[in-house]
Amino acid sequence: MSVQAYILIQTEVGKASSVAKAVSAIAGVSLAEGVTGPYDVIMRAEAPSMEDFGRLILSKVQGVAGITRTLTCPVTYQ
């Protein structure tokens, strides 16, 4: 089973749009949208395993200019 998660992103002032566009181009990202509230961008991503999620997605997200903080929320299944 694959690993899916929402990543909540805080950005520098005025950077939400460019961050959303940059993270949406990362392989495995299925959604990236600007939002209002304590976070500026919400994205959803999927990878084959937690190791791949960290290596293929999180490491690239953390390299995007304008991001100040992220919170990863894995999706759980019942």
N, C-alpha and C positions, 0 to 999 in steps of 0.2 A: 504494500500500500504506500502511496506517495505521501509526502509531508506538505501540508498547505498551511499558510499563515497570513494573517493581516499584519502589516507593519504600519504603525502610526508614526508620522514624521513631523518634527518641528523644524522650521526653516528660519533662516535669516529674514528680516523684514523685506518684503517685496520679491522673495525668491520662490514662492510656492509654485507658480506656474512653470518656471524653468526646471525646478526639481521634479515636478510631476511628469513633465515631458521626458526628462533624462531617465528617470527610473522606469518609465513605461517601455523604454527601448531595451531594457535588460531581459535577456532570455529567461523565461519562466514566470515573468510578471504578466498577470492577466488583467489587472485593473490598477489604475493610478489616477486619483482624482483629488483636486483641491477641495478642502472643506473649511468650515469655520469652527471655532472653539479652541480648546487647548492645543490641538494639533492642526497642522496646515495642509497635510497631504495624507491620504489613506491609500495604501496599495495592497493588493492580494497577489500572492505568488505561490508557486508549487515546484517541488523538486522530488526526485525519486527517494531520497533519504535525508535525514537530519544533517548528516555530514555534507551531502551535496548542497543542501539548502544554505548552509553556512559558507561553503566554498564558492558556490556558483552565483548565489544571489546576495546574501548579506554582505560579503566582502565588497561587492560591486556597489551596493547601495551606500555603504559607508564611505566610498570614494567619491560620491557625487558632491560637487561644490554647492554650498549653500545650506547643507543639512547641519543642524546643531544637535539634534537628539533623535533617537529612534526607540520605539517600543515594539517588540515582536510578540504577537499574540497567536500561538499555534491554534489551528482549528482542531477540535476534538470530535470524535464520532461516538455515538451511543449505540 
